[in-house]
Amino acid sequence: MKKVLISSAAAMLTAAALAACAPSSGISSMTSARATADDPLVLRLAHNLNDRHVTSQALTAFAEDLEEQSGGRIVVRMYGNGQLGSETQVLGQLNQGIVDMTRVSAPGLANYDPGYHTFGLPYVFESEDEYYEVMDSPEMAEYFRSTVDDGFVGLTYFSSGARSFYTASTPIRTPEDVRGMKIRVQDMRSQTDFMEELGVAPIVMAFGDTYTSLQTGLIDGAESNETVLTQSAHGEVAKSFSLTEHTRIPDMLVISSDAWQRLDAADQELVSDAARAATEEHKALWAESIEQSVVDAEAMGVEFVTDVDTDAFREATRPVVDRYAEEYPEVAELLSVIESARK
């Protein structure tokens, strides 16, 4: 298993900050079997979403439900808004036992289990309905639980929508339309490989720099879901949103293997049930968020391009999927799980 490293100084500072607000009982050795409402098992959950984000709201609902259902024996202490660093840094902290849980974009887990590259590949899911059917399946639940030896266990997923191209003004309907463009992408190998297959120049940059880069023409476009147009105001500088829907990348709620094993079997089920309930609540919140974002973006003058040749995009990017399946047996395995869950 590859380790995600953070500096020793940062780790020490983070550990000190967490220790300062940890309960006096010492959370590293507490088990759920010993926990009581007066002396609970505290699980530290770190993520980088702001409090208004629908996934942040779902995480809060998970924490509240778990505390209630456990009678106060299990408490989730939240560190949101990137308090403890980036996704990569927090994954390192999870690995070191500094935090117990985190929300991470699924391909970010590929450093621990290469199978998670699969979720960053194009057109793995053909529709939102199929995506939910597969992700909610017993086969996928079993897969999420299979990584305990890799240092983490997947509790549930949250949708982050379908990612599509958006540009200042150029509609994208076919692979030829996007060829040669400079497109901002996430720092994920699967994403850059996918873009290069299309003849795109993938530009990895901080999300916060995207608005200005679109405004100044440093990049031609970016790719994300519809909420980016309104919640990050990209609709002010990008007026064409083309529904290529090339990836559906889930966010994962994961718990460290150490923290998971400090839960007895009944409490593991309790945590899992609360996580799944949060996912169901999130589905409705997410759908409302997308619907409202489209309405608001159209009022900003954004045109949604729906006559996209997705079959052509799927065919053009299939070699990337095949290469990953050949390079990583874990990707081939997960693709097989997904195919099985479709039936």
C-alpha positions, 0 to 999 in steps of 0.5 A, a space after each residue: 500500500 502506498 503511503 500518502 505523506 505529509 510533513 512531520 511538522 504539520 502532523 505534529 501541529 495537527 495532532 496537538 490541535 486535535 489533542 487539545 480538544 479531545 476528551 480526557 478519556 483518550 480516544 485512540 484506545 477507546 472501543 465502542 464496547 467500553 463507551 458510554 454516554 458519559 465517556 463516549 467513543 469520539 470519531 474525528 471526521 475531517 473534510 474540506 467542504 464549506 458548511 453550506 455544501 449539501 454533502 457537508 449537510 449530509 455529513 452533519 446529518 450522519 453525525 447527529 443520527 449516529 449519536 442519537 441511535 447510539 444513545 450518545 455512546 458514539 460521537 462524531 467530532 467534525 473538522 470541516 472547511 479544510 481546517 486540517 488541510 487538503 484531501 491528500 493531507 487528511 488522507 495522510 492523517 487518516 493513515 497516521 491515526 490523527 483523524 478517524 474519518 474523512 470525505 474524499 473524492 473516490 479517485 483520491 483513494 487510488 493511492 491506497 487501492 488502485 481500483 478506485 481509479 475506476 471512478 475517475 474514468 469516462 463513461 463507466 456509468 451510462 446514466 444517473 439511474 444506473 449510477 445509483 442502482 450500481 452504487 446502492 447494490 450489495 456488490 458495491 457495498 461488499 467492495 467498499 468493505 474489502 479494503 480493510 487491509 489497505 487502511 480504510 473501509 468505505 461506509 457510503 458514497 455521496 453523488 457529486 453529479 455528472 461532470 461536463 465541459 463548460 467554456 466561455 462561449 464555445 459549445 461542445 457537441 463532439 470530441 472534435 469540438 474540444 480538441 486542442 482546448 486548454 481545460 482545467 481538470 482535477 489533479 487525478 491521473 485518470 482525469 489527465 489521461 482521459 483528457 489527453 485521449 481527447 486531444 485536450 491540454 489538461 491544466 491542473 490548477 487550484 479550483 480557486 484559480 479557475 474563475 480568473 483563468 476563464 475570465 482572462 482566457 488563460 484556459 478555454 474551459 473547465 469541467 464540473 457539475 452544474 452547481 459550479 456555475 452558481 455556487 462558485 459564480 463561474 456562470 459569470 465568465 462561462 456561458 456555454 455548459 455542454 452536457 457531455 456527462 463524461 464522469 460520475 465521480 462519487 465522494 466517499 465517506 471512509 473510516 480508518 481500519 483502526 477506528 473500524 476495528 474499535 467498533 463491535 459488530 453491532 456498532 459497525 452496523 449502526 455506523 453503516 446504517 447512519 451512513 446509508 441514511 445520510 446518502 438517501 437524504 443527500 440524494 434529495 438535497 443534491 437533486 434540488 441543488 442541481 435543479 436550482 443551479 440550472 434555473 439560476 445559471 440560465 438567468 445568468 445567461 448560461 446556455 445548456 447544450 443538450 445535443 451532445 454526441 455522447 456515443 462519440 465521446 464514449 468511443 473516443 475515450 474507451 481506450 483509456 478505460 481499456 488501458 487502465 483495466 490492463 494496467 491495474 487488475 484492481 480496475 478490471 475487478 471493479 469494472 466487473 463488479 459494476 457490470 455484475 451490479 447492472 444485471 
